[in-house]
Amino acid sequence: MSLTDREQGAASEPSTPPQAGSRRPGPTVADVVRAVTARALPIRVIGYDGSVVGPADAGYTLTIRTERGLSYLLTAPGDLGMARAYVSGDLALDGVHPGDPYEAFRVLQDQLRLRLPSLSEGLALVRGLGWDRLKPPPPPPQEAAPRWRRVMNGLRHSRTRDSSAISHHYDVSNAFYEKVLGPSMTYTCAVFRSPDDTLEQAQAAKYDLVAGKLALKPGMRLLDVGCGWGGMVRHAAREYGVKALGVTLSREQAQWAQAAIEREGLGELAEVRHMDYRDAPASTSTRFPRSG
């Protein structure tokens, strides 16, 4: 979502302080922040009502621009509420680039400590804010596509939709993914059995963990749906003597994986095809012409 979209999203809610003398009596935004935090704030917070809390020399300033933003933070505290308020344009962060706010979020995650208000504080907040402010606002539209779009796109997976999505993400350049993923070209998480393990050792440990759960043995057949660059396919064939077939909707992945299989001399046991999983053969014992 563009910054313009976020600005327009915030425009639907009041974002300027009330005129002098017109503000309803009750707790300020700063009062609310003090009531729900357990220690000194690591950032400066400015409310839509003009109230301020936190150190003046803080590296980051969080502006709660609207009542809706405050409601998001109060009714879904933590990452979810902050994310909803941010993408809706109800929060502004100063001290970071708007396209890369993560360092400020890390400071909040590591140093901000929330607490439940005491009974008297809670009652005062309810009386001052009103129950409406404590009702969760609807999730922002970015969180779920409108019904008409879901109908147009199809509520279920279709071959065209799945192929387009996978190609968009993965048919960009194998050279790019080689820089990101390393030699194994493994996209999923690794298992570090020791702090000294390299990434490649941890990826092999992950494959062994999966193989152990499947109780793989020589002569067995394995179908890996959405196999990526064929890491599990090659590992199962090489280490367990399994006849393995991987299928992927990414042409780039299939070409890279098949080349790796041939390079490692695993062609008699392993194969990766550019194919929809719904077209995968029921048995891997019969070889079909490669479509990758």
Sequence and secondary structure as in RCSB ss.txt:
>XXXX:A:sequence
MSLTDREQGAASEPSTPPQAGSRRPGPTVADVVRAVTARALPIRVIGYDGSVVGPADAGYTLTIRTERGLSYLLT
APGDLGMARAYVSGDLALDGVHPGDPYEAFRVLQDQLRLRLPSLSEGLALVRGLGWDRLKPPPPPPQEAAPRWRR
VMNGLRHSRTRDSSAISHHYDVSNAFYEKVLGPSMTYTCAVFRSPDDTLEQAQAAKYDLVAGKLALKPGMRLLDV
GCGWGGMVRHAAREYGVKALGVTLSREQAQWAQAAIEREGLGELAEVRHMDYRDAPASTSTRFPRSG
>XXXX:A:secstr
  HHHHHHHHHTS  S   TTTS SS  HHHHHHHHB S  SSEEEETTS EES TT S EEEE SHHHHHHHHH
STTHHHHHHHHHTT EEEESS TT  HHHHHHHHHH  B    HHHHHHHHHHH GGGGS     GGGS  HHHH
HHH SS  HHHHHHHHHHHHTT HHHHHHHH TT   S    SSTT  HHHHHHHHHHHHHHHHT  TT EEEEE
T TTTHHHHHHHHHH  EEEEEES HHHHHHHHHHHHHTT TTTEEEEE  GGG  S SSS      
